[in-house]
């Protein structure tokens, strides 16, 4: 409830500021640059995919041109729709996107352990860097999300490891920091990204996910046990009478 409250409060504030600055394109462009971190290098050891328009094309082309040797995918956090079989895990969808772009299965590596946010991803990258002392990572993410990703990596990873991860901020094909205010989608993306960045600075690491998350298999087992218990109780009452 509190999270919705602050998001609504700061959304109204940001929109008011945007309306005041609507005629000043350079100021709006400067505001968006605060969200962007683009550290792409001509060559990297490994590419990690988080988000961003055209991320699969970028990764596949880098591998095809020998600018990267492998691609890292993060294990899906397994939403309840995935748990009940209504949707495939996100990492399986990502893998299929890469395979259709002629990336070989052996060049795709899944980082073990489900993730639900950027903090989890940073922890997974820490483990991978521990196992690959000479490895470096080029991380692909949405352009307006890139500064927040960089900030979280710097908070979670030791400096020696953080330096081995570079960020590529992939621009949306519909807008970037030079024209985002000209479309409703661009404005929404800017506001959401700015709020998320401010929140990560103010709050930091989110609380851990509760371990007693809903498990459909466990739910069916408990439900079956309760039904059997009720039937036994009914039979006992009949025998008693």
PyMOL commands that set and color helices and strands:
alter all, ss='L'
color gray80, all
select helices_A, chain A and resi 2-20+25-33+55-64+80-83+90-99+105-107+118-131+143-156+159-162+180-182+184-203+216-240
alter helices_A, ss='H'
color red, helices_A
select strands_A, chain A and resi 46-49+70-74+108-111+137-142+165-170
alter strands_A, ss='S'
color yellow, strands_A
deselect
rebuild
show_as cartoon
